[in-house]
Amino acid sequence: MRKNEQKVLEIVSNQLGVNSAKLNSETDIVKDYEADSLDKFEIMNEIEDGFEVNIPENFDFSKIQELFDLIQEV
């Protein structure tokens, strides 16, 4: 597993209160863990902080469903 992927999994794990061992790039955070738009927003904020990047204000959070989608964005 790549370092960035592991870091994303840790962020999602912490935000959703899920053991990171249960997550992988194909995990559907909406279907499997009922992540809502606020969860996605908070995950993206943590990613901004953790990777020291700025996510554009017009970023479409609705397209993030699986962790693979999120990892690709990072």
C-alpha positions as MATLAB code, in Angstrom:
seq = 'MRKNEQKVLEIVSNQLGVNSAKLNSETDIVKDYEADSLDKFEIMNEIEDGFEVNIPENFDFSKIQELFDLIQEV';
ca = [
       0.000    0.000    0.000;
       1.305    3.418   -0.914;
       2.032    5.936    1.803;
      -0.629    8.402    0.575;
      -3.232    5.651    0.418;
      -2.447    4.583    3.971;
      -2.684    8.159    5.193;
      -6.102    8.619    3.527;
      -7.321    5.369    5.085;
      -6.174    6.572    8.520;
      -7.976    9.905    8.092;
     -11.193    8.192    7.029;
     -10.848    5.640    9.818;
     -10.527    8.387   12.432;
     -13.369   10.455   11.021;
     -15.836    7.580   10.723;
     -14.728    5.732   13.847;
     -13.882    2.585   11.890;
     -10.899    0.277   12.332;
      -8.558    1.083    9.428;
      -8.008   -2.657    8.867;
     -11.620   -2.818    7.670;
     -11.020   -0.189    4.972;
      -9.516   -0.549    1.523;
      -9.545    1.473   -1.683;
     -12.830   -0.138   -2.767;
     -14.707    0.637    0.456;
     -17.875    2.584   -0.269;
     -17.914    5.109    2.565;
     -21.520    6.100    1.883;
     -23.016    2.639    1.514;
     -20.813    0.757    3.988;
     -20.433    3.418    6.692;
     -23.271    5.851    5.968;
     -20.945    8.807    5.500;
     -22.943   11.936    4.802;
     -21.943   15.233    3.228;
     -20.673   16.557    6.569;
     -18.467   13.471    7.015;
     -17.072   13.958    3.507;
     -16.452   17.642    4.185;
     -14.620   16.881    7.431;
     -12.581   14.139    5.747;
     -11.551   16.568    3.018;
     -10.553   19.159    5.652;
      -8.373   16.549    7.359;
      -6.827   15.668    4.005;
      -6.050   19.333    3.397;
      -4.302   19.513    6.761;
      -2.595   16.131    6.507;
      -1.260   16.603    2.984;
      -0.824   20.375    3.195;
      -2.940   20.975    0.097;
      -5.844   23.273   -0.693;
      -9.004   21.757   -2.086;
     -10.900   24.211   -4.301;
     -14.087   25.651   -2.815;
     -16.034   24.429   -5.848;
     -14.893   20.817   -5.332;
     -17.798   18.408   -5.912;
     -17.952   16.273   -2.752;
     -20.857   14.304   -4.180;
     -18.558   12.461   -6.574;
     -16.655   10.924   -3.660;
     -18.252    7.579   -2.930;
     -15.497    4.978   -2.690;
     -12.155    5.477   -1.007;
     -10.552    4.874   -4.410;
     -12.201    8.108   -5.612;
     -10.834    9.976   -2.636;
      -7.337    8.527   -3.005;
      -7.284    9.503   -6.690;
      -8.072   13.086   -5.755;
      -5.102   13.202   -3.388;
];
